[in-house]
Amino acid sequence: MLAALDRALTQDTELHCMGGFVLSEHYGLIRPTADIDVIESLGTDKGSIAQLAGRGSALHRRHRVYIDIVTVADVPDNYDTRLLTMNVDGLVRLRLRAFERHDLVLGKLCRNIDRDREDVAALARGPGLDIDVLQQRYRDELRPKLGRPGREDLTLQLWIEMIEELRGAV
Protein backbone atom coordinates (compact mmCIF):
# COMPACT_ATOMS: atom_id res chain seq x y z
CA MET A 1 0.00 0.00 0.00
CA LEU A 2 2.81 2.42 0.83
CA ALA A 3 4.47 1.87 -2.55
CA ALA A 4 1.14 2.52 -4.29
CA LEU A 5 0.60 5.68 -2.23
CA ASP A 6 4.14 6.79 -3.05
CA ARG A 7 3.42 6.42 -6.78
CA ALA A 8 0.17 8.39 -6.44
CA LEU A 9 1.78 11.38 -4.71
CA THR A 10 2.62 14.43 -6.80
CA GLN A 11 5.09 15.92 -4.32
CA ASP A 12 7.41 14.93 -1.51
CA THR A 13 5.35 14.07 1.56
CA GLU A 14 6.23 13.33 5.16
CA LEU A 15 3.77 11.46 7.38
CA HIS A 16 4.08 11.52 11.17
CA CYS A 17 2.99 8.04 12.25
CA MET A 18 1.94 6.66 15.63
CA GLY A 19 -0.02 3.69 16.91
CA GLY A 20 0.06 -0.02 16.15
CA PHE A 21 1.77 0.36 12.78
CA VAL A 22 4.75 2.08 14.43
CA LEU A 23 4.83 -0.48 17.23
CA SER A 24 4.99 -3.33 14.77
CA GLU A 25 7.01 -1.94 11.89
CA HIS A 26 9.47 0.29 13.75
CA TYR A 27 9.72 -1.25 17.21
CA GLY A 28 9.28 -4.87 16.09
CA LEU A 29 6.38 -5.76 18.36
CA ILE A 30 3.88 -8.34 17.20
CA ARG A 31 0.79 -6.21 16.93
CA PRO A 32 -1.80 -6.69 14.18
CA THR A 33 -3.27 -3.52 12.74
CA ALA A 34 -5.26 -2.61 9.65
CA ASP A 35 -4.39 1.06 9.65
CA ILE A 36 -1.53 3.53 9.78
CA ASP A 37 -2.31 6.30 12.25
CA VAL A 38 -1.08 9.64 10.92
CA ILE A 39 -1.19 12.79 13.03
CA GLU A 40 0.48 15.13 10.52
CA SER A 41 1.18 15.29 6.82
CA LEU A 42 3.74 17.70 5.41
CA GLY A 43 3.88 18.30 1.66
CA THR A 44 0.48 16.83 0.85
CA ASP A 45 -2.55 17.92 2.84
CA LYS A 46 -4.27 15.39 5.09
CA GLY A 47 -7.49 15.49 3.07
CA SER A 48 -5.66 14.40 -0.07
CA ILE A 49 -3.89 11.61 1.84
CA ALA A 50 -7.26 10.42 3.15
CA GLN A 51 -8.73 10.44 -0.37
CA LEU A 52 -5.80 8.50 -1.78
CA ALA A 53 -5.30 5.97 1.00
CA GLY A 54 -7.94 6.46 3.70
CA ARG A 55 -10.67 4.08 4.80
CA GLY A 56 -12.77 3.04 1.80
CA SER A 57 -10.27 4.33 -0.79
CA ALA A 58 -9.22 2.27 -3.79
CA LEU A 59 -5.84 1.62 -2.10
CA HIS A 60 -7.60 0.44 1.06
CA ARG A 61 -9.83 -1.92 -0.90
CA ARG A 62 -6.86 -3.27 -2.85
CA HIS A 63 -4.38 -3.64 0.03
CA ARG A 64 -6.68 -3.95 3.08
CA VAL A 65 -4.63 -1.36 4.95
CA TYR A 66 -5.53 2.31 5.16
CA ILE A 67 -4.21 5.63 6.42
CA ASP A 68 -6.20 6.87 9.41
CA ILE A 69 -5.84 10.62 9.79
CA VAL A 70 -5.94 11.16 13.54
CA THR A 71 -7.96 14.27 14.27
CA VAL A 72 -8.03 14.09 18.06
CA ALA A 73 -4.91 13.11 19.97
CA ASP A 74 -3.12 14.45 23.00
CA VAL A 75 0.60 14.25 22.27
CA PRO A 76 3.66 15.96 23.75
CA ASP A 77 4.32 19.45 22.37
CA ASN A 78 7.72 18.75 20.87
CA TYR A 79 7.12 15.23 19.54
CA ASP A 80 8.07 16.39 16.03
CA THR A 81 11.63 17.20 17.10
CA ARG A 82 12.12 13.57 18.13
CA LEU A 83 10.54 11.73 15.19
CA LEU A 84 12.49 8.76 13.88
CA THR A 85 12.83 7.93 10.20
CA MET A 86 11.21 4.67 9.14
CA ASN A 87 13.17 3.07 6.33
CA VAL A 88 10.86 1.62 3.70
CA ASP A 89 12.62 0.46 0.55
CA GLY A 90 11.50 1.81 -2.79
CA LEU A 91 9.72 4.96 -1.67
CA VAL A 92 10.54 8.07 -3.69
CA ARG A 93 8.14 10.80 -2.57
CA LEU A 94 6.84 9.35 0.69
CA ARG A 95 8.77 9.64 3.93
CA LEU A 96 7.45 7.98 7.09
CA ARG A 97 8.44 9.30 10.50
CA ALA A 98 7.71 7.34 13.68
CA PHE A 99 6.94 8.63 17.14
CA GLU A 100 9.81 8.09 19.55
CA ARG A 101 8.84 5.47 22.18
CA HIS A 102 8.17 7.91 25.07
CA ASP A 103 6.02 10.13 22.85
CA LEU A 104 4.20 7.04 21.58
CA VAL A 105 3.38 6.00 25.16
CA LEU A 106 2.22 9.50 26.10
CA GLY A 107 0.08 9.64 22.96
CA LYS A 108 -1.88 6.66 24.33
CA LEU A 109 -2.26 8.00 27.86
CA CYS A 110 -5.58 9.84 27.55
CA ARG A 111 -7.36 7.04 25.71
CA ASN A 112 -6.06 4.32 28.07
CA ILE A 113 -7.89 1.32 26.65
CA ASP A 114 -6.78 -2.29 27.17
CA ARG A 115 -4.79 -2.32 23.91
CA ASP A 116 -2.92 0.85 24.97
CA ARG A 117 -1.87 -0.73 28.26
CA GLU A 118 -0.77 -3.87 26.42
CA ASP A 119 1.30 -1.73 24.04
CA VAL A 120 2.95 0.12 26.93
CA ALA A 121 3.75 -3.19 28.63
CA ALA A 122 5.28 -4.54 25.42
CA LEU A 123 7.46 -1.44 25.00
CA ALA A 124 8.46 -1.65 28.67
CA ARG A 125 9.76 -5.20 28.19
CA GLY A 126 12.25 -3.93 25.62
CA PRO A 127 15.11 -1.47 25.97
CA GLY A 128 14.91 2.29 25.99
CA LEU A 129 11.74 3.19 27.88
CA ASP A 130 12.97 5.47 30.66
CA ILE A 131 10.48 6.30 33.41
CA ASP A 132 12.21 9.59 34.24
CA VAL A 133 11.97 10.74 30.61
CA LEU A 134 8.33 9.68 30.50
CA GLN A 135 7.51 11.68 33.63
CA GLN A 136 9.43 14.75 32.50
CA ARG A 137 7.79 14.87 29.06
CA TYR A 138 4.40 14.37 30.61
CA ARG A 139 4.98 17.14 33.13
CA ASP A 140 6.59 19.61 30.68
CA GLU A 141 4.90 18.90 27.34
CA LEU A 142 1.58 17.11 27.79
CA ARG A 143 0.08 17.88 31.19
CA PRO A 144 -0.17 21.68 30.59
CA LYS A 145 -2.35 20.98 27.52
CA LEU A 146 -4.87 18.81 29.34
CA GLY A 147 -8.09 20.40 30.57
CA ARG A 148 -8.41 18.22 33.65
CA PRO A 149 -5.12 16.36 34.09
CA GLY A 150 -5.99 14.55 37.32
CA ARG A 151 -7.17 11.43 35.52
CA GLU A 152 -4.04 11.29 33.34
CA ASP A 153 -1.82 11.90 36.40
CA LEU A 154 -3.33 8.76 37.92
CA THR A 155 -3.10 6.79 34.66
CA LEU A 156 0.57 7.66 34.27
CA GLN A 157 1.27 6.64 37.86
CA LEU A 158 -0.49 3.30 37.30
CA TRP A 159 1.43 2.76 34.05
CA ILE A 160 4.73 3.51 35.81
CA GLU A 161 3.85 0.99 38.51
CA MET A 162 3.08 -1.56 35.79
CA ILE A 163 6.41 -0.86 34.07
CA GLU A 164 8.31 -1.20 37.36
CA GLU A 165 6.52 -4.45 38.14
CA LEU A 166 7.34 -5.85 34.70
CA ARG A 167 10.97 -4.97 35.30
CA GLY A 168 10.98 -6.43 38.79
CA ALA A 169 11.70 -3.06 40.40
CA VAL A 170 8.79 -3.17 42.86
DRENPA-3360 file (N, C-alpha, C; in nm, 2 decimals, always signed):
BEGIN
1 = MLAALDRA = +0.08/-0.12/+0.00/+0.00/+0.00/+0.00/+0.09/+0.12/+0.00 ~ +0.19/+0.12/+0.08/+0.28/+0.24/+0.08/+0.35/+0.27/-0.05 ~ +0.39/+0.17/-0.12/+0.45/+0.19/-0.25/+0.34/+0.25/-0.35 ~ +0.22/+0.20/-0.34/+0.11/+0.25/-0.43/+0.08/+0.40/-0.39 ~ +0.08/+0.43/-0.27/+0.06/+0.57/-0.22/+0.17/+0.66/-0.27 ~ +0.30/+0.61/-0.26/+0.41/+0.68/-0.30/+0.40/+0.71/-0.45 ~ +0.36/+0.62/-0.53/+0.34/+0.64/-0.68/+0.23/+0.74/-0.71 ~ +0.13/+0.75/-0.62/+0.02/+0.84/-0.64/+0.05/+0.98/-0.60;
9 = LTQDTELH = +0.15/+1.00/-0.52/+0.18/+1.14/-0.47/+0.24/+1.22/-0.58 ~ +0.21/+1.35/-0.58/+0.26/+1.44/-0.68/+0.37/+1.53/-0.62 ~ +0.40/+1.52/-0.49/+0.51/+1.59/-0.43/+0.56/+1.52/-0.31 ~ +0.68/+1.56/-0.27/+0.74/+1.49/-0.15/+0.65/+1.51/-0.03 ~ +0.63/+1.41/+0.04/+0.54/+1.41/+0.16/+0.59/+1.33/+0.27 ~ +0.58/+1.39/+0.39/+0.62/+1.33/+0.52/+0.50/+1.31/+0.60 ~ +0.49/+1.18/+0.65/+0.38/+1.15/+0.74/+0.43/+1.12/+0.88 ~ +0.37/+1.18/+0.98/+0.41/+1.15/+1.12/+0.32/+1.04/+1.17;
17 = CMGGFVLS = +0.38/+0.93/+1.19/+0.30/+0.80/+1.23/+0.31/+0.77/+1.37 ~ +0.20/+0.71/+1.42/+0.19/+0.67/+1.56/+0.11/+0.54/+1.56 ~ +0.09/+0.48/+1.68/+0.00/+0.37/+1.69/+0.06/+0.23/+1.66 ~ -0.03/+0.14/+1.63/+0.01/+0.00/+1.62/+0.10/-0.03/+1.50 ~ +0.09/+0.05/+1.39/+0.18/+0.04/+1.28/+0.32/+0.07/+1.32 ~ +0.34/+0.17/+1.40/+0.47/+0.21/+1.44/+0.53/+0.10/+1.54 ~ +0.44/+0.06/+1.63/+0.48/-0.05/+1.72/+0.53/-0.17/+1.65 ~ +0.46/-0.21/+1.55/+0.50/-0.33/+1.48/+0.61/-0.31/+1.38;
25 = EHYGLIRP = +0.60/-0.21/+1.30/+0.70/-0.19/+1.19/+0.83/-0.13/+1.23 ~ +0.82/-0.04/+1.33/+0.95/+0.03/+1.37/+1.01/-0.03/+1.50 ~ +0.92/-0.07/+1.60/+0.97/-0.13/+1.72/+0.97/-0.28/+1.73 ~ +0.92/-0.34/+1.62/+0.93/-0.49/+1.61/+0.84/-0.57/+1.70 ~ +0.73/-0.50/+1.75/+0.64/-0.58/+1.84/+0.54/-0.65/+1.75 ~ +0.49/-0.76/+1.79/+0.39/-0.83/+1.72/+0.26/-0.77/+1.76 ~ +0.20/-0.70/+1.66/+0.08/-0.62/+1.69/+0.00/-0.60/+1.56 ~ -0.10/-0.68/+1.54/-0.18/-0.67/+1.42/-0.25/-0.53/+1.41;
33 = TADIDVIE = -0.26/-0.48/+1.29/-0.33/-0.35/+1.27/-0.37/-0.34/+1.13 ~ -0.48/-0.28/+1.10/-0.53/-0.26/+0.96/-0.51/-0.12/+0.92 ~ -0.45/-0.03/+1.00/-0.44/+0.11/+0.97/-0.30/+0.16/+1.00 ~ -0.27/+0.28/+0.95/-0.15/+0.35/+0.98/-0.20/+0.49/+1.03 ~ -0.19/+0.51/+1.16/-0.23/+0.63/+1.22/-0.14/+0.74/+1.19 ~ -0.19/+0.85/+1.13/-0.11/+0.96/+1.09/-0.16/+1.09/+1.16 ~ -0.08/+1.16/+1.23/-0.12/+1.28/+1.30/-0.09/+1.40/+1.22 ~ +0.01/+1.40/+1.13/+0.05/+1.51/+1.05/+0.10/+1.47/+0.92;
41 = SLGTDKGS = +0.07/+1.55/+0.82/+0.12/+1.53/+0.68/+0.18/+1.66/+0.63 ~ +0.30/+1.65/+0.59/+0.37/+1.77/+0.54/+0.40/+1.75/+0.39 ~ +0.37/+1.84/+0.31/+0.39/+1.83/+0.17/+0.26/+1.80/+0.09 ~ +0.18/+1.71/+0.14/+0.05/+1.68/+0.08/-0.05/+1.70/+0.20 ~ -0.16/+1.77/+0.17/-0.26/+1.79/+0.28/-0.32/+1.66/+0.33 ~ -0.37/+1.66/+0.45/-0.43/+1.54/+0.51/-0.55/+1.49/+0.43 ~ -0.63/+1.59/+0.38/-0.75/+1.55/+0.31/-0.71/+1.47/+0.18 ~ -0.61/+1.51/+0.11/-0.57/+1.44/-0.01/-0.51/+1.30/+0.03;
49 = IAQLAGRG = -0.44/+1.29/+0.14/-0.39/+1.16/+0.18/-0.51/+1.07/+0.21 ~ -0.61/+1.12/+0.28/-0.73/+1.04/+0.31/-0.80/+1.00/+0.19 ~ -0.81/+1.08/+0.09/-0.87/+1.04/-0.04/-0.80/+0.93/-0.11 ~ -0.66/+0.95/-0.11/-0.58/+0.85/-0.18/-0.57/+0.72/-0.11 ~ -0.56/+0.72/+0.03/-0.53/+0.60/+0.10/-0.61/+0.58/+0.23 ~ -0.71/+0.66/+0.25/-0.79/+0.65/+0.37/-0.89/+0.53/+0.36 ~ -0.97/+0.52/+0.47/-1.07/+0.41/+0.48/-1.17/+0.42/+0.36 ~ -1.18/+0.31/+0.29/-1.28/+0.30/+0.18/-1.22/+0.35/+0.05;
57 = SALHRRHR = -1.09/+0.39/+0.05/-1.03/+0.43/-0.08/-0.99/+0.31/-0.16 ~ -0.96/+0.34/-0.29/-0.92/+0.23/-0.38/-0.80/+0.15/-0.32 ~ -0.70/+0.23/-0.27/-0.58/+0.16/-0.21/-0.62/+0.08/-0.09 ~ -0.71/+0.12/-0.01/-0.76/+0.04/+0.11/-0.83/-0.08/+0.06 ~ -0.91/-0.07/-0.04/-0.98/-0.19/-0.09/-0.88/-0.29/-0.15 ~ -0.78/-0.24/-0.22/-0.69/-0.33/-0.28/-0.59/-0.39/-0.18 ~ -0.54/-0.32/-0.09/-0.44/-0.36/+0.00/-0.49/-0.40/+0.14 ~ -0.61/-0.37/+0.18/-0.67/-0.39/+0.31/-0.59/-0.33/+0.42;
65 = VYIDIVTV = -0.53/-0.22/+0.39/-0.46/-0.14/+0.49/-0.50/+0.01/+0.45 ~ -0.52/+0.09/+0.55/-0.55/+0.23/+0.52/-0.48/+0.33/+0.61 ~ -0.47/+0.45/+0.56/-0.42/+0.56/+0.64/-0.54/+0.62/+0.72 ~ -0.52/+0.63/+0.85/-0.62/+0.69/+0.94/-0.57/+0.82/+0.99 ~ -0.63/+0.93/+0.94/-0.58/+1.06/+0.98/-0.64/+1.09/+1.12 ~ -0.55/+1.10/+1.22/-0.59/+1.12/+1.35/-0.63/+1.26/+1.37 ~ -0.75/+1.29/+1.41/-0.80/+1.43/+1.43/-0.80/+1.47/+1.57 ~ -0.80/+1.38/+1.66/-0.80/+1.41/+1.81/-0.70/+1.32/+1.87;
73 = ADVPDNYD = -0.59/+1.38/+1.92/-0.49/+1.31/+2.00/-0.42/+1.41/+2.09 ~ -0.39/+1.36/+2.21/-0.31/+1.44/+2.30/-0.17/+1.39/+2.30 ~ -0.08/+1.47/+2.24/+0.06/+1.43/+2.23/+0.15/+1.53/+2.28 ~ +0.27/+1.50/+2.32/+0.37/+1.60/+2.37/+0.39/+1.71/+2.27 ~ +0.41/+1.83/+2.32/+0.43/+1.95/+2.24/+0.54/+1.93/+2.13 ~ +0.66/+1.88/+2.18/+0.77/+1.88/+2.09/+0.80/+1.74/+2.02 ~ +0.69/+1.66/+2.01/+0.71/+1.52/+1.95/+0.78/+1.53/+1.82 ~ +0.75/+1.63/+1.74/+0.81/+1.64/+1.60/+0.96/+1.66/+1.60;
81 = TRLLTMNV = +1.02/+1.70/+1.71/+1.16/+1.72/+1.71/+1.23/+1.59/+1.74 ~ +1.15/+1.49/+1.78/+1.21/+1.36/+1.81/+1.17/+1.24/+1.72 ~ +1.10/+1.28/+1.61/+1.05/+1.17/+1.52/+1.17/+1.09/+1.46 ~ +1.15/+0.97/+1.44/+1.25/+0.88/+1.39/+1.21/+0.84/+1.25 ~ +1.31/+0.83/+1.16/+1.28/+0.79/+1.02/+1.26/+0.64/+1.01 ~ +1.15/+0.61/+0.94/+1.12/+0.47/+0.91/+1.17/+0.44/+0.77 ~ +1.26/+0.34/+0.76/+1.32/+0.31/+0.63/+1.23/+0.21/+0.56 ~ +1.17/+0.25/+0.45/+1.09/+0.16/+0.37/+1.15/+0.17/+0.23;
89 = DGLVRLRL = +1.20/+0.05/+0.19/+1.26/+0.05/+0.06/+1.17/+0.08/-0.06 ~ +1.22/+0.15/-0.16/+1.15/+0.18/-0.28/+1.06/+0.31/-0.28 ~ +1.05/+0.37/-0.17/+0.97/+0.50/-0.17/+1.05/+0.61/-0.22 ~ +0.99/+0.69/-0.31/+1.05/+0.81/-0.37/+1.00/+0.94/-0.31 ~ +0.87/+0.96/-0.31/+0.81/+1.08/-0.26/+0.77/+1.07/-0.11 ~ +0.74/+0.95/-0.06/+0.68/+0.94/+0.07/+0.79/+0.91/+0.17 ~ +0.79/+0.98/+0.28/+0.88/+0.96/+0.39/+0.79/+0.94/+0.52 ~ +0.82/+0.83/+0.59/+0.75/+0.80/+0.71/+0.83/+0.83/+0.83;
97 = RAFERHDL = +0.77/+0.90/+0.93/+0.84/+0.93/+1.05/+0.76/+0.87/+1.17 ~ +0.83/+0.80/+1.26/+0.77/+0.73/+1.37/+0.79/+0.81/+1.50 ~ +0.69/+0.81/+1.58/+0.69/+0.86/+1.71/+0.80/+0.79/+1.79 ~ +0.88/+0.86/+1.86/+0.98/+0.81/+1.96/+0.90/+0.74/+2.07 ~ +0.96/+0.64/+2.13/+0.88/+0.55/+2.22/+0.82/+0.62/+2.33 ~ +0.88/+0.72/+2.40/+0.82/+0.79/+2.51/+0.70/+0.87/+2.46 ~ +0.71/+0.94/+2.34/+0.60/+1.01/+2.28/+0.49/+0.92/+2.24 ~ +0.52/+0.80/+2.20/+0.42/+0.70/+2.16/+0.34/+0.66/+2.28;
105 = VLGKLCRN = +0.41/+0.64/+2.39/+0.34/+0.60/+2.52/+0.25/+0.71/+2.56 ~ +0.30/+0.84/+2.56/+0.22/+0.95/+2.61/+0.10/+0.98/+2.52 ~ +0.12/+0.95/+2.39/+0.01/+0.96/+2.30/-0.11/+0.87/+2.32 ~ -0.08/+0.76/+2.40/-0.19/+0.67/+2.43/-0.25/+0.69/+2.57 ~ -0.19/+0.78/+2.65/-0.23/+0.80/+2.79/-0.37/+0.84/+2.81 ~ -0.42/+0.93/+2.73/-0.56/+0.98/+2.75/-0.66/+0.88/+2.72 ~ -0.64/+0.80/+2.61/-0.74/+0.70/+2.57/-0.74/+0.59/+2.67 ~ -0.62/+0.53/+2.70/-0.61/+0.43/+2.81/-0.70/+0.31/+2.80;
113 = IDRDREDV = -0.71/+0.25/+2.68/-0.79/+0.13/+2.66/-0.70/+0.01/+2.68 ~ -0.76/-0.11/+2.69/-0.68/-0.23/+2.72/-0.56/-0.24/+2.62 ~ -0.58/-0.22/+2.49/-0.48/-0.23/+2.39/-0.36/-0.13/+2.42 ~ -0.40/-0.01/+2.47/-0.29/+0.08/+2.50/-0.20/+0.03/+2.61 ~ -0.27/-0.02/+2.71/-0.19/-0.07/+2.83/-0.10/-0.19/+2.78 ~ -0.15/-0.28/+2.69/-0.08/-0.39/+2.64/+0.04/-0.34/+2.56 ~ +0.02/-0.23/+2.48/+0.13/-0.17/+2.40/+0.24/-0.11/+2.49 ~ +0.20/-0.05/+2.60/+0.30/+0.01/+2.69/+0.37/-0.10/+2.76;
121 = AALARGPG = +0.31/-0.21/+2.80/+0.38/-0.32/+2.86/+0.48/-0.38/+2.77 ~ +0.44/-0.40/+2.64/+0.53/-0.45/+2.54/+0.65/-0.37/+2.52 ~ +0.63/-0.24/+2.51/+0.75/-0.14/+2.50/+0.83/-0.15/+2.62 ~ +0.77/-0.16/+2.74/+0.85/-0.16/+2.87/+0.93/-0.29/+2.88 ~ +0.90/-0.40/+2.81/+0.98/-0.52/+2.82/+1.10/-0.51/+2.74 ~ +1.11/-0.41/+2.64/+1.23/-0.39/+2.56/+1.31/-0.28/+2.62 ~ +1.42/-0.25/+2.55/+1.51/-0.15/+2.60/+1.46/-0.01/+2.56 ~ +1.51/+0.09/+2.64/+1.49/+0.23/+2.60/+1.38/+0.31/+2.66;
129 = LDIDVLQQ = +1.28/+0.24/+2.73/+1.17/+0.32/+2.79/+1.22/+0.36/+2.93 ~ +1.24/+0.49/+2.94/+1.30/+0.55/+3.07/+1.18/+0.62/+3.14 ~ +1.16/+0.57/+3.26/+1.05/+0.63/+3.34/+1.07/+0.78/+3.37 ~ +1.19/+0.82/+3.40/+1.22/+0.96/+3.42/+1.19/+1.05/+3.30 ~ +1.23/+1.00/+3.18/+1.20/+1.07/+3.06/+1.05/+1.08/+3.04 ~ +0.98/+0.97/+3.06/+0.83/+0.97/+3.05/+0.77/+1.07/+3.14 ~ +0.81/+1.07/+3.27/+0.75/+1.17/+3.36/+0.78/+1.31/+3.33 ~ +0.91/+1.34/+3.28/+0.94/+1.48/+3.25/+0.87/+1.53/+3.13;
137 = RYRDELRP = +0.85/+1.44/+3.02/+0.78/+1.49/+2.91/+0.63/+1.51/+2.94 ~ +0.58/+1.42/+3.02/+0.44/+1.44/+3.06/+0.42/+1.57/+3.13 ~ +0.51/+1.59/+3.23/+0.50/+1.71/+3.31/+0.52/+1.84/+3.23 ~ +0.62/+1.84/+3.14/+0.66/+1.96/+3.07/+0.58/+1.98/+2.94 ~ +0.54/+1.87/+2.87/+0.49/+1.89/+2.73/+0.35/+1.85/+2.71 ~ +0.29/+1.76/+2.80/+0.16/+1.71/+2.78/+0.06/+1.76/+2.89 ~ +0.10/+1.75/+3.01/+0.01/+1.79/+3.12/-0.05/+1.93/+3.11 ~ +0.04/+2.03/+3.07/-0.02/+2.17/+3.06/-0.13/+2.18/+2.95;
145 = KLGRPGRE = -0.13/+2.09/+2.86/-0.23/+2.10/+2.75/-0.37/+2.03/+2.79 ~ -0.37/+1.96/+2.90/-0.49/+1.88/+2.93/-0.58/+1.97/+3.02 ~ -0.71/+1.96/+2.99/-0.81/+2.04/+3.06/-0.82/+2.00/+3.20 ~ -0.83/+1.87/+3.23/-0.84/+1.82/+3.37/-0.74/+1.71/+3.38 ~ -0.62/+1.74/+3.41/-0.51/+1.64/+3.41/-0.51/+1.53/+3.52 ~ -0.60/+1.55/+3.62/-0.60/+1.46/+3.73/-0.61/+1.31/+3.69 ~ -0.70/+1.28/+3.60/-0.72/+1.14/+3.55/-0.59/+1.09/+3.49 ~ -0.53/+1.17/+3.40/-0.40/+1.13/+3.33/-0.29/+1.12/+3.43;
153 = DLTLQLWI = -0.28/+1.20/+3.54/-0.18/+1.19/+3.64/-0.19/+1.05/+3.70 ~ -0.31/+1.01/+3.73/-0.33/+0.88/+3.79/-0.30/+0.76/+3.69 ~ -0.34/+0.78/+3.57/-0.31/+0.68/+3.47/-0.16/+0.66/+3.45 ~ -0.09/+0.78/+3.44/+0.06/+0.77/+3.43/+0.12/+0.70/+3.55 ~ +0.07/+0.73/+3.67/+0.13/+0.66/+3.79/+0.10/+0.51/+3.78 ~ -0.02/+0.47/+3.74/-0.05/+0.33/+3.73/+0.04/+0.26/+3.62 ~ +0.06/+0.33/+3.51/+0.14/+0.28/+3.40/+0.29/+0.26/+3.45 ~ +0.34/+0.36/+3.53/+0.47/+0.35/+3.58/+0.49/+0.23/+3.68;
161 = EMIEELRG = +0.38/+0.21/+3.76/+0.39/+0.10/+3.85/+0.39/-0.03/+3.77 ~ +0.31/-0.04/+3.66/+0.31/-0.16/+3.58/+0.45/-0.18/+3.52 ~ +0.51/-0.07/+3.47/+0.64/-0.09/+3.41/+0.74/-0.14/+3.51 ~ +0.74/-0.08/+3.63/+0.83/-0.12/+3.74/+0.81/-0.27/+3.77 ~ +0.68/-0.31/+3.78/+0.65/-0.44/+3.81/+0.70/-0.54/+3.71 ~ +0.68/-0.50/+3.58/+0.73/-0.58/+3.47/+0.89/-0.60/+3.47 ~ +0.95/-0.50/+3.52/+1.10/-0.50/+3.53/+1.15/-0.55/+3.66 ~ +1.06/-0.59/+3.75/+1.10/-0.64/+3.88/+1.15/-0.54/+3.98;
169 = AV = +1.12/-0.41/+3.96/+1.17/-0.31/+4.04/+1.08/-0.28/+4.16 ~ +0.97/-0.35/+4.17/+0.88/-0.32/+4.29/+0.90/-0.42/+4.40;
% end
